[in-house]
Amino acid sequence: MSKSKTIVLGLCLVAFAAGCARKAEEVVYVEPVQPIAAEPVYSKY
């Protein structure tokens, strides 16, 4: 193969390997939400 084809094929293989590499799991921390307090209900009667 010509040198340029070899270089292009090598770059394609590197890109394919990088795309298929196992990605680290992202850890998401969620802060606890304050409970919603019920509003007092006023009755006229």
Backbone as CSV, one residue per row, in Angstrom:
resi,resn,N_x,N_y,N_z,CA_x,CA_y,CA_z,C_x,C_y,C_z
1,MET,0.845,-1.187,0.000,0.000,0.000,0.000,0.884,1.241,0.000
2,SER,0.304,2.302,-0.499,1.066,3.542,-0.480,1.114,4.092,0.947
3,LYS,2.032,4.977,1.150,2.245,5.511,2.497,1.018,6.290,2.982
4,SER,0.372,7.045,2.087,-0.787,7.840,2.499,-1.962,6.936,2.887
5,LYS,-2.167,5.831,2.156,-3.244,4.910,2.505,-2.978,4.249,3.847
6,THR,-1.727,3.926,4.123,-1.368,3.311,5.397,-1.630,4.267,6.553
7,ILE,-1.301,5.540,6.341,-1.515,6.540,7.396,-3.011,6.726,7.646
8,VAL,-3.800,6.808,6.571,-5.237,6.988,6.730,-5.854,5.775,7.422
9,LEU,-5.439,4.576,7.032,-5.959,3.365,7.663,-5.585,3.325,9.144
10,GLY,-4.377,3.729,9.472,-3.945,3.770,10.868,-4.770,4.749,11.688
11,LEU,-5.042,5.911,11.111,-5.853,6.899,11.819,-7.279,6.393,12.011
12,CYS,-7.819,5.701,11.016,-9.164,5.135,11.151,-9.207,4.087,12.261
13,LEU,-8.174,3.253,12.330,-8.139,2.239,13.380,-8.047,2.869,14.766
14,VAL,-7.254,3.924,14.880,-7.122,4.610,16.173,-8.452,5.251,16.573
15,ALA,-9.129,5.869,15.606,-10.422,6.497,15.898,-11.451,5.445,16.286
16,PHE,-11.440,4.303,15.611,-12.381,3.227,15.931,-12.118,2.685,17.330
17,ALA,-10.852,2.489,17.671,-10.511,1.972,18.998,-10.906,2.968,20.089
18,ALA,-10.706,4.257,19.823,-11.068,5.268,20.815,-12.585,5.340,20.982
19,GLY,-13.321,5.169,19.897,-14.776,5.225,19.977,-15.377,4.031,20.695
20,CYS,-14.727,2.882,20.582,-15.249,1.667,21.206,-14.699,1.432,22.606
21,ALA,-13.796,2.287,23.042,-13.197,2.104,24.364,-14.272,2.233,25.432
22,ARG,-14.130,1.451,26.479,-15.109,1.486,27.565,-14.984,2.817,28.296
23,LYS,-16.112,3.475,28.435,-16.117,4.782,29.095,-16.370,4.584,30.586
24,ALA,-15.737,5.420,31.395,-15.933,5.352,32.838,-17.339,5.841,33.168
25,GLU,-17.969,5.205,34.138,-19.318,5.605,34.528,-19.270,6.942,35.248
26,GLU,-20.198,7.806,34.889,-20.274,9.090,35.553,-21.087,8.935,36.831
27,VAL,-20.562,9.470,37.921,-21.260,9.382,39.199,-21.970,10.706,39.420
28,VAL,-23.275,10.632,39.635,-24.081,11.832,39.836,-24.599,11.816,41.262
29,TYR,-24.312,12.879,41.981,-24.795,13.001,43.351,-26.023,13.908,43.352
30,VAL,-27.098,13.438,43.978,-28.332,14.214,44.054,-28.552,14.601,45.500
31,GLU,-28.726,15.901,45.706,-28.970,16.365,47.071,-30.423,16.080,47.441
32,PRO,-30.661,15.667,48.688,-32.051,15.394,49.085,-32.890,16.674,49.044
33,VAL,-34.095,16.539,48.563,-34.997,17.681,48.426,-35.783,17.835,49.721
34,GLN,-35.953,19.075,50.137,-36.726,19.329,51.350,-38.179,18.917,51.100
35,PRO,-38.789,18.212,52.049,-40.191,17.822,51.844,-41.081,19.054,51.782
36,ILE,-42.109,18.976,50.959,-43.039,20.090,50.805,-44.003,20.075,51.987
37,ALA,-44.038,21.183,52.710,-44.921,21.275,53.873,-46.313,21.666,53.399
38,ALA,-47.324,21.024,53.977,-48.703,21.344,53.617,-49.062,22.702,54.196
39,GLU,-49.698,23.518,53.379,-50.094,24.835,53.853,-51.333,24.706,54.729
40,PRO,-51.403,25.530,55.758,-52.586,25.453,56.625,-53.848,25.876,55.856
41,VAL,-54.921,25.181,56.105,-56.180,25.473,55.433,-57.100,26.150,56.445
42,TYR,-57.606,27.340,56.071,-58.472,28.076,56.963,-59.897,27.950,56.455
43,SER,-60.796,27.698,57.358,-62.211,27.573,57.007,-62.978,28.728,57.614
44,LYS,-63.860,29.320,56.827,-64.668,30.438,57.342,-65.743,29.930,58.288
45,TYR,-66.132,28.705,58.141,-67.266,28.195,58.910,-66.826,27.301,60.025
